[in-house]
Amino acid sequence: MSTAIHIGEGAQTSERYAQHVNREWVRLLDLLQMNVRYERCVGEELFTSDGRCIVDFLSGYCVHNVGHNHPDVVSALQRELERCGPAMIQTHVADLAGSEGVEAAIKFARAHTRRNGILAANHAFHGLTCGALSLMSDDFWREGFGPLLPETKTVPFGSLDALEQELKSKKFAAFIVEPIQSEGGVCVPDAEYLQGAELLCRRYGTLFVLDEVQTGMYRTGTFLAAHHFGVEPDMVILAKALSGGLVPVGAVLMSEEICDSVYSSLPRAFVHTSTFSENSLAMRAGLATLEVLEREELGPRSIEAGDYLRNRLHDRLSGYEMVKEVRGLGLLNGIEFRAPKQLRLRIPYEAFGAMHAGLFGQIVVMRLFRDFGFLTQVCGNNFMVLKVAPPLVVDRAHMDAFVDAISEIVELANSPGAFWSEALGLARRAFRS
C-alpha cells in the first residue's frame, strides 16, 4: 500500500514539475526510463521508491565527493541550525562567508588588471550564468541568450601557440581554464601545457585562473588538480563538492594583492558582495566537508581507486573497436567511444547520429541505469565520452560491478541486434512525442 502511495506521489511531482518548471526535462527522463523517485541516498547508493538500489557513478557532476548525506556533514548542519546564529544579516562581520565563483573571478581580474578581455579554452564548461556562458565556445549552451560579455575569446585547449598569440595583445585580464576539461570529454593535458600557460600569463600581465569546480576537493587525488601539474594560479574557483552535496557553496581563492586591489579603500568596502555570501549553513557544510575529506584520507583513496578502476576498464574494453580510450585522473574518468569501422555497425550508428549526436551515448546511459542500476551521463560538450566519476568513498565491489556492466553493454553494441534496435525505438519515441 505504501509503495503505491509513493509511486502516486512521484507521478504527481513529475506532473507539477512539467507544468510549472520544465516540461522537456520530464519528457527526457521519461524517454530514458530514468524518471524514478529517490527516497534515501547514502554514500554511493541511491534507494528508489520501487525498491531499487542505484549506484551513483556521476556524483552530481562531482558534487558528492564525500558521498551522499555523510553523517558528519549532516550533524554539522544540524548543530548550526540549532544554535540559531546570525545568517545573511549583511551589516555585520560574518563568522563564515563565501561568494559566487566564475563571476567573481571575472570581476576581480578586470578590476586588478584594468583590462576588459577574458580568455578561455574551447569546449570549456564554466557555468550557465551570462558571464560564464561568455567563456564557452559551444553554441548549444549559448544559443538564444542574446549578447553576452564583450571582449571574450576562446583558444584551443592544449595549444600554447594559440594562447600566446592572444596574450601578446595584452588586452586580456585573465585566462580562465579548467586543469582537466570535464564536460569537454575528461581531457587531461600534458603538465607542460598548464606550466607553459602560467608562464605566458606572467609574461603578458594576464591573471592565470583555474576553474577547479569539478576537479577540486580531492576529486583527482590532490586537493586541487593544479597540484598534479606544478602550477600556482593567481585565482582558483571552487564549488560543487565543497557543499558536501547538501548546501550550495562556492569559493574563490586569490592572492592578497588581487583582493586588496578590489577592496582598496573604505568607500569600496562593499563593491563586491552577495545576499547569500554570509550563509552560515553553507559555510558550515564546507568546513565539515573539508574535515571529512582530510580525516578519511579521500585524496589518497581517490588516486588508488581511480588507478584500479581505469586499469580494470582498460583491460576489459581495449579489445572493442568502438572504445577509443579510457582516461582520467583520480576518480574523474571518461570512456571515449568512436564510430565503428564494420559496415554492419556503421550504418545504424550513422543513422542514429544523423538524428542526434548524443543518441548513442544516451542509450549507453539508459542501459546502465535500467539494466544494471548505475547512474552515469555523457560529457556535456562531448557526447561520445561517458563520464565515470563515483563518490570518493566508492568500494571495489561497486567498481567491479560497473566494469562488468559497461563491458556487457559494449559487447551488445558490438553486434547488430537489441542495442541498435532499442536505439531506433528510442529515436522513434522521441520524434513522436
N, C-alpha and C positions, 0 to 999 in steps of 0.2 A: 504493500500500500504506500509506504513512504517513498519507494523508488518511483512510483507512478506520479506522485505529487512533485517530486524533484524534477522529473522529466517535463512535466507540465510547466513548472516554473521556468525551466530553461527555455522552453519554446516561447513562453510569454516574453521573457527577457529579449530573445532574439527578435521577436516581432516589434517590440518597443524600440530596440536599438535601430532596426531597419527603418522604422517610421520616423524617428526623431534625430538620429545621429548620422548613420552611414549605411544606406541600403546595399551598396555594392560590396561592402566588406562582408556582410552577412551572406550575400549570394556566393561570394568566392569561397568562404568557409564551408558552406553547404555543398558546393560543387566538388570541393576536395575531400569531403567527408571528414572534416576536421572540426566541425561545429559541435563541440562537446562542452559539458558543464563540469568545471573542476570544483571539487568540494574541499580538498585538503592537499596541500603541497608541502613536502618535507624533503630537504636535501635535493637529490636529483629526481625524485619521484613525485608524479602528479596523479592524484586519485580522482576519478570521474564519478559522476552520479550513477552511472550504469555499471559500476564495479570494476572498471579497467584501471590498470596502472600504466601510465605513460611515462617513459624515461626522457627527461629533458636533455637533449643534446644541442640546444640552441642558447640556453641561459638568458632568454630575453634579449638576444643580441649583446651578450657579455655583461648583463646586469647582475646575474646571480652567481658571482664568483664564490661566495661562501655557502651557496646552496639556498634553497627556498626556506624562508622562515627560520633562520638559525636561532636557536633558543636564547643565545646571549644577546643578539641584536634585539629580539622581541622584548627581553627583560629590560634592556636599557631604555627602550621606548616607553615601556610601562612605568618605569621609575620616573622618567622625565615628565610624563603626563600627571603622575600622582603628586609631584612636587608643586604643581600649579605655578610654575615660574613664568617670567616675562617672555613674550613672543611677539615679534613684529610691532613693537611699540613705536619704533622709528625715531624716537627722540631720547635715546639713552645709549650708553656704551654697552653693546651686546656682549654677553659672555661667549656666545657662539655665533658665527656669521659666515655666509657663503655668497655665491653670485652665479649668473649665467655665464657659460663658458666662451664659446666662439665669438659671440657678440662683444663680450668684454675684451677679448684679445684684439679684435679689430679696433675698438675704440682706443685702447691703451697704446697700441702700436702707432696709430695715427698721431695721437697726442704727443708721444715721446719723440718720434722722428720728424714730425711736421711734414710728413708725406702722406699722400692720399691713396696711392696704389697698394693693392693687396694681391699677392701671387699665391697660387695653389697648384696642385697637381691634377692632371687629367684623371677622371674616374674616381676622384676622391668622394667621400661622403662625410660632410661636416654638420649635418642637421638640416631642418626644414624651415627655419625662420628666414626672413628675407636676406639678412646678412650672410648667413651660412649658405643659402642657395646660390648666392653670387659667386661662391668659391667652387662651385660644382659644374663640371662640363657636360654632364648627361642631361639632355633635353627632357627626358621623362619626368624628372623632378621639378624642372623649371617652367615647363610649359603652362601657360595660362595665368601666370602670376605677375605679368607686367614687367616694367623696367625694374631691374634690381640695382644693386650698388654700382655706380660707375667706377671706372679705373680698376677693375678687377680682371685678372687674366689667369689662364692655366697653361702649364707646360707638361710635357710627358714625364710621368713618374719614372725615375731612374736615370734620366738624362741630365748630366751635369753641363753639357754643352748648351742645351736649350735653356737651362736655368741661368747660366752666366750671360747668355745673350740678352735676357730680360733684365737681369740685375744691373748690367752695365749702364742702363738708362738712369739709374739712381733715383727712380721715381716711386719705388715700392717700399712701403713702410714695413711689411712683413712677408715672409714666405711661410705659409701655414701648411703643414704636411703631416700626414699620418706616418709613423715609422714603419708600420705594416698596413697596407691598404686592405682593410677588412671587407667592405662591400665591393671593392674593386676586384675581388677574387682571392683574398688572402695572399696578397703579393708581398713576398719578403725580399727586400732589396739587399744588394751587397753592402757590407759595412762601409765600403769606400764611398758609396753614394751619399749616405747621411753625413759622414765626416766631411766629404767634399762640399756638400750643401752648406754645412755650418761655416766652413772656411770662406766660401764665396759670399755668404751673407755678411760675415765680418768685414770682408774686403770692401764691399759696396755699401755698407751702412744700413743694411736691411736686418730686421729682427728675425731670428730663427725660432719659429714657434712650432711645437709638436702637439698635435691633437692626439691625446692618449685616452680618449673617451672609451674606446673599445679595447685598447691594448694595455692600459694601465692596471694597477691594483693586482699585480702578480699574474695576470692572465697569460702572459708569455713566459713566466717563471721568475723574472725580476720585477721589482716594484713598478718600474717603468720599462717599456720596451727600449727606450733610449739607452738604458744601461747595458744592453746587449751590444750596442753599436759604438759605445765610447764617445758619445756626444754630450754637450752641455748646452741645452737650448736656453734662449732668453725667457721664454714662457712655455708653460705646459698646461694643457687643458685636460681636466679630469671630470668625470661624471659617472653615470651608469652604475658600476659595481660599488662605487663609494657609498651608494644609498643602502647597501645591504639588501637590495631588492624590495625595500619596504617604503621608504620615504624619499622622493626625488631630491637629489642634491648634486651640486656641481661645484667645482673649484678651479681657480686659475692660479698657478704658481708663477712667480716672476721675480726678477731681480729687484732689489731695493731701489736701484736707480730708476727703473721704469715706473715703479709705484710712486716714487716721490715726484716724478715729472708730471703726474696727473693730479695728485693731491698736493699741489705745490704751494698753497697759501691758504689762509683762513677762509677767504671767500670761496675757494674751490674745495672745501671740505666735503661737500655733498654733490660734486659734479657727476659722480658715478655711484649709483645706489640702486636698490630694488626693494619693492614691497616685501618680497619673500626672502631677502638676504639675511634676515635676522630670525629665521625659522629654527628655533632651538631644537625642535623634534628632529628635523632633518640633520642638523649638525650632530646631535646625539647618535643618530643612526650611523653617520660617517665615522665617528670616533669608535663606536662599538665594532663596526666592521673592520677598521684598521687593527683593532686589538685581536679580533678573531683570526684575521689573515696572518698576523705575526705569531700569535701563540700556537696556532695549529700548523705553522710552517707550510702554508699552502703554496708558497712560491717554489720551494724545492719539490713539493708534490706535483705541481703543475709541470715542471720540467720532466720528472720521472714518468708521470702518467702520459704526457704528450709524446715522449720518445717511444714508449711502449705502444701507444695507440697507432702512431704513424707507421712504426715498423710492422705491426700486425696488418694494417690496411695495405701497406705496400706489398707484403708477402702474398696476400690473398687477391689483390686486384691487379697486380702488374701484368698478368698474362692476358688481360682483356683489351682488345683494340680500342674500345670506347673510353677507356680510362687513360687520360693523358698523363696525370701526375697526382701524387699525394704530397702536400707540402704544408708547412706551418711552423710555428714556434710555440713551445709550451702547449697549452690547451686551446690555442686558436689555430684551427687547421681547416684545410679545404681539399676536397676531392674534385679535380677538374676533369670533366668529360669532354669528348670530341666527337665529331661526326664519324660514323663508321665507314670503312672502305668497302666492305662487302655490299654488292649491289642489292641483295635481298633485304638488307637493313637500311641502306642509304635511301632507298625510295620512300619508305614510310617516314624515316627521320626527316627528310627534306620536306615532305608533305606537311608534317606537323609543325616544322619550323616556319613554313610559309603562313600558317595560321597564327602562330605566336611564338616568339623566340624563346619564351620561358616554358613552353609546354612540356618538353622532355623533363626538365628539372622538377616541375610540379608533379609529374607522375611519380618520380622517384620519391619526392617528399610525401605524397599521398600514400604510397605503398608502405613506406617506412612507418608512417603513423597508423594506418588502418590495419596492416597485416602483422606488424611487429611491435607496435607500441613505442615508437621513438619519435619525438618531436624535433624536427630539423627545418631548415629552409635554405633556399639558394641565396647567393650573394645578390644584393640589391642592384649592383652595377655590372654583374657578370652572371647571367642565368645558367651558365654551364659549369659553375662551381658550387658544390654543395658545402655549406659551412658546417663544420663539426666542432662545436665549442660547448661541451658539457660543463657544469659547475666543477670547480677545482676539487670538490670532495668526491667526485665520481669514483666508484670502485671498479676493480678489474673485471668482476663478473658482468657488469653492465657494459664495459668496453668490449669484452669478448662477444657478448650477445649482439652488440651493434655491428661488429665486424662480420659476424655470421649473417645478420640481416641484410646489410648492404651488399655482401657477396652474393646472396641469393637473388637479390633484385637485379644486380648487374648480369648475373647468369641468365635471368629471364630476358633481359634486354638484348642479350647476345644472340637470340634466336627469334625468328618471326613467330608470333603467337599471342599469348594472353597480354603481355606487356603492351604491345603495339595496338592490339585491338581495343584495349581499355583506353589507351591514349586517344584513339579515334572516337570512342564513345564519350569521353570527357569533352573533347572538342565539339562534338555534336550537341551535347547538353548545354555547353557554354553559348554557342551561337543560337540555339533555340530560345534560350532564356533572354 
